[in-house]
Amino acid sequence: MLTVSASGITVARYWDVVYRYQNGRTRDQIIAGANDLLDDAVRIHCRSDAAVGCHLSGGLDSSLVSSLAVRHRGNIDAFSIRFGESSFYDETEYACAVAKAIGAKHHVIAPESQDLMALLGPLTWHQDFPLPSAGGFSYFAVSRLAADRVKVVLTGHGGDEVFGGYPAQFQTAFGTTEMFNLSKFPAAEKMTAFQRFARLVRRQGLPGVVRRFLKRPGNHSDSIESRWIALHCGVVPSQNPLLHSALVRKIGDYSPVNDYLQPWVEAPTDQIFDRCLYHDLVVYLPHLLMKEDRASMAVSLESRVPLLDYRIIEYMATLLPEDKVPHRVPKAIMREAAEEYLPPNIISRNDKTPFPVPLREWVAGPLAGEIRALLMSEASMDRGIFDPRVLSDPLLSPGEMLAMLNVEVWFRVFIDRDPNWLPAAPGAGRAPFAGLPSLPVW
């Protein structure tokens, strides 16, 4: 907030979370207070002269928002995404159950691997930066489906950050994630530990591997801050085996760690669990919302986030961690508030599958050849971003290939202005998604 007066100019943050913990309320009172705020927030966000729908993953957050929207809007359209690679990537069982229970008209889109490649260039243009995760693709796919039927969608964004739903929050504050069912997560890498070690030795030499190991934060400190960093961040640039040595020399000893940790250190509470929530709220969530907003606005769809009503955030800041997550039950407040609206199997879900996309399977399978050709192209090799030896390494993991692919596509869109990656250039009279094949609806 910038204020101009006769005495000069002042700049101050106009709002922040203030933790004023209150005791003395019964559990019923706590849940009733949360329920009233959740219901009113959704009611307000349902205001629209145009048709309103909901993104529905089948998880607790979007399911509760959808159920409350039906209360205030009547029949609504709900939109989901599915992938057939494995049960991990297909939550439509849950989404269909919720849609049936609340009486919503359900629509499901089922993208395939080639849809990713067809949309990657235009989607990168809309996002403005190399896609860091699958979120941009999945958000766009489901937004494109919704835009054919409604002008406004409600989403469940903010539930994990406000109510406490991420495994890293519990691992950092309580030292365990036993309250989550993480067994459904597919293995990040299919290489053995020995194969990963051999790959590092081949790239960096044995002395380089030893230096990297000794520099790892976990070898010097077991602080809460280092635990939080380890659960969220990759290696610093100087230790990243993917980067070109000349680029690493230019970067020097730069590390984003201190800047990243600053909001965690400055969080206005001494409760570790709430520090984790605060950091996710002010650091991670804006990035997540930006991806959602750009993906939805690319198809002229307005995306709304009722769970981030400031009254809800301020209310949750009056609750100590033991009241937010009693017995360390993730999002316990929301679960109890949703009991009168949702089926029991939705309320009891403890698996974490946020908009999952089988990118690793696609990158290692049907898209492997196409991606390899891009990474090993002359343009990619000459950029000086990634080590050429890494680009041609047959033991590249799917995650590494995906990261480098997204950087290469960003270069082709914004630096090369390659028409093969930007089917309709901005300002050419049609949207960059015009003319692309429609995605399959299930």
VENVEN-V874389 format. One record per run of one state. SS is the DSSP state (h for helix, s for strand, l for the rest). FROM is the first residue (numbers start at 1). TO is the last residue. Records with the same first field share a line. If there is no record, write none. Layout:
BEGIN
SS = FROM-TO  FROM-TO
END
This chain:
BEGIN
l = 1-1  6-7  12-26  46-51  56-59  74-76  82-86  90-91  103-104  110-112  128-134  148-151  155-158  164-166  175-180  182-192  216-216  220-223  233-236  240-242  244-244  252-256  266-271  298-301  305-305  309-309  317-320  325-325  329-331  341-343  348-350  352-358  365-367  376-377  382-385  387-387  392-397  416-440  442-442
s = 2-5  8-11  52-55  77-81  105-109  152-154  181-181  243-243  302-304  351-351  386-386  441-441
h = 27-45  60-73  87-89  92-102  113-127  135-147  159-163  167-174  193-215  217-219  224-232  237-239  245-251  257-265  272-297  306-308  310-316  321-324  326-328  332-340  344-347  359-364  368-375  378-381  388-391  398-415
END
